[in-house]
């Protein structure tokens, strides 16, 4: 076995146009949260907690691209946001990375057994709640509050997933 045989599958995977898709996903994962946080808001909670903007790009990647693009985007996006914009804080970036990876894994698992439909966003997000509660060191009784607080973002992600699913079914890849 030569070194070319070891690196060939990796090179083949990335030579099939996946680098540009990862770059697009990472751009969206940085730009959307930045723009969301740049909006003026005078509420008790941050817009990011309500609208979940960092979840949009991995959702698009799960539906439109290969799994490794979405998994890499989930692992890199919070840290790239932290490095470029200083948000989220380093402690929250690790929690967001864990949440995004769980969300992505749940979506990929659901995608394997059924077509991605908009409503599958809800069980995928619910699968991240135990991880969120554990990582944030919050009581289990706050799970309902976390879901209720994120309802606008969940509804938007359901709508976005449904639109992307219909568009993808038309033949993009």
C-alpha positions as CSV (number, residue, x, y, z in Angstrom):
1,X,0.0,0.0,0.0
2,X,1.5,3.3,-1.0
3,X,0.9,6.8,0.3
4,X,-1.2,7.5,-2.8
5,X,-3.6,4.7,-1.9
6,X,-4.0,6.2,1.6
7,X,-4.8,9.7,0.5
8,X,-6.6,8.9,-2.7
9,X,-10.2,8.5,-1.2
10,X,-9.8,11.8,0.7
11,X,-8.5,13.6,-2.4
12,X,-11.3,12.1,-4.5
13,X,-14.0,13.2,-2.1
14,X,-12.8,16.8,-2.0
15,X,-12.0,16.9,-5.7
16,X,-15.7,16.4,-6.6
17,X,-16.6,20.0,-5.9
18,X,-17.0,19.7,-2.1
19,X,-14.6,22.4,-1.1
20,X,-16.8,25.1,-2.6
21,X,-19.8,23.7,-0.9
22,X,-18.0,23.7,2.4
23,X,-16.9,27.3,1.8
24,X,-20.5,28.4,1.0
25,X,-21.8,26.6,4.1
26,X,-19.2,28.2,6.3
27,X,-19.9,31.6,4.8
28,X,-23.6,31.2,5.5
29,X,-22.9,29.9,9.0
30,X,-20.9,33.1,9.7
31,X,-22.8,35.7,7.8
32,X,-26.4,34.8,9.0
33,X,-25.6,34.9,12.7
34,X,-23.6,38.1,12.3
35,X,-26.4,39.8,10.5
36,X,-29.0,38.5,13.0
37,X,-27.0,39.8,15.9
38,X,-26.4,43.1,14.1
39,X,-30.1,43.9,14.1
40,X,-31.2,46.2,16.9
41,X,-33.3,44.4,19.4
42,X,-34.5,45.6,22.8
43,X,-35.7,42.4,24.3
44,X,-34.8,40.3,27.3
45,X,-33.3,37.5,25.1
46,X,-30.9,37.6,22.3
47,X,-32.2,37.2,18.8
48,X,-29.8,34.2,18.4
49,X,-31.7,32.3,21.1
50,X,-35.0,32.9,19.4
51,X,-34.1,32.5,15.8
52,X,-31.2,30.0,16.0
53,X,-29.4,31.5,13.0
54,X,-26.3,29.2,13.3
55,X,-28.5,26.2,12.6
56,X,-29.6,27.4,9.1
57,X,-26.4,26.6,7.2
58,X,-25.9,23.1,8.5
59,X,-29.6,22.4,7.7
60,X,-29.1,23.6,4.1
61,X,-25.9,21.4,3.9
62,X,-27.7,18.3,5.2
63,X,-30.4,18.7,2.6
64,X,-28.4,19.9,-0.4
65,X,-24.9,18.5,0.1
66,X,-23.0,15.4,1.2
67,X,-22.8,14.5,4.9
68,X,-19.2,15.4,5.4
69,X,-19.8,19.0,4.3
70,X,-22.5,19.5,7.0
71,X,-20.5,17.7,9.7
72,X,-17.4,19.8,9.0
73,X,-19.5,23.0,8.9
74,X,-21.0,22.1,12.3
75,X,-17.6,21.5,13.8
76,X,-16.0,24.6,12.4
77,X,-18.7,27.3,12.2
78,X,-18.9,28.3,15.9
79,X,-15.2,28.5,16.2
80,X,-14.9,30.5,13.0
81,X,-17.5,32.9,14.2
82,X,-15.6,33.2,17.5
83,X,-12.3,33.9,15.7
84,X,-13.8,36.4,13.3
85,X,-16.5,38.2,15.2
86,X,-15.7,37.4,18.8
87,X,-19.1,35.8,19.3
88,X,-20.0,33.4,20.7
89,X,-17.7,33.3,23.7
90,X,-15.3,30.4,23.7
91,X,-17.3,28.4,26.4
92,X,-20.5,28.9,24.3
93,X,-18.7,28.0,21.1
94,X,-18.0,24.5,22.5
95,X,-21.6,24.1,23.6
96,X,-22.8,25.3,20.1
97,X,-20.4,22.9,18.4
98,X,-21.9,20.0,20.4
99,X,-25.5,21.1,19.8
100,X,-24.9,21.5,16.0
101,X,-23.2,18.1,15.8
102,X,-26.1,16.5,17.6
103,X,-28.7,18.3,15.4
104,X,-26.8,17.4,12.3
105,X,-26.4,13.7,13.4
106,X,-30.2,13.5,14.1
107,X,-31.0,15.1,10.7
108,X,-28.6,12.7,8.9
109,X,-30.2,9.7,10.7
110,X,-33.7,10.9,9.9
111,X,-32.6,11.5,6.3
112,X,-31.3,8.0,6.0
113,X,-34.7,6.5,6.9
114,X,-37.0,9.0,5.2
115,X,-37.0,12.0,2.9
116,X,-36.0,15.2,4.7
117,X,-39.2,17.1,5.2
118,X,-39.7,20.3,7.1
119,X,-41.3,18.7,10.1
120,X,-38.2,16.6,10.7
121,X,-36.4,19.7,12.0
122,X,-38.5,19.5,15.2
123,X,-37.4,16.0,16.3
124,X,-33.8,16.8,15.4
125,X,-33.9,19.9,17.5
126,X,-35.6,18.0,20.4
127,X,-32.7,15.4,20.2
128,X,-30.3,18.2,21.0
129,X,-32.1,19.3,24.1
130,X,-30.6,16.7,26.5
131,X,-27.2,17.7,25.3
132,X,-28.0,21.4,25.6
133,X,-29.2,20.9,29.2
134,X,-26.2,18.9,30.1
135,X,-23.7,21.2,28.5
136,X,-25.2,24.4,29.9
137,X,-25.6,22.8,33.3
138,X,-29.3,23.7,33.5
139,X,-32.1,21.9,35.3
140,X,-34.2,19.5,33.2
141,X,-37.3,21.7,33.8
142,X,-35.9,24.3,31.5
143,X,-36.3,22.1,28.4
144,X,-39.7,23.4,27.7
145,X,-38.5,27.0,28.1
146,X,-35.7,26.4,25.6
147,X,-38.2,25.0,23.1
148,X,-40.6,27.8,23.5
149,X,-37.9,30.4,23.3
150,X,-36.6,28.9,20.0
151,X,-40.1,28.5,18.4
152,X,-39.7,31.3,15.8
153,X,-36.4,29.8,14.7
154,X,-37.9,26.3,14.6
155,X,-40.8,27.4,12.5
156,X,-38.5,29.2,10.1
157,X,-36.3,26.1,9.8
158,X,-39.3,23.9,9.1
159,X,-40.3,26.4,6.4
160,X,-36.7,26.5,5.0
161,X,-36.4,22.7,5.0
162,X,-39.7,22.3,3.2
163,X,-38.7,24.9,0.5
164,X,-35.2,23.3,0.1
165,X,-36.7,19.8,-0.1
166,X,-39.1,20.8,-2.9
167,X,-36.4,22.6,-4.7
168,X,-34.0,19.7,-4.3
169,X,-36.6,17.2,-5.5
170,X,-36.7,19.3,-8.7
171,X,-33.1,18.1,-9.4
172,X,-30.3,20.1,-7.8
173,X,-27.1,18.4,-6.6
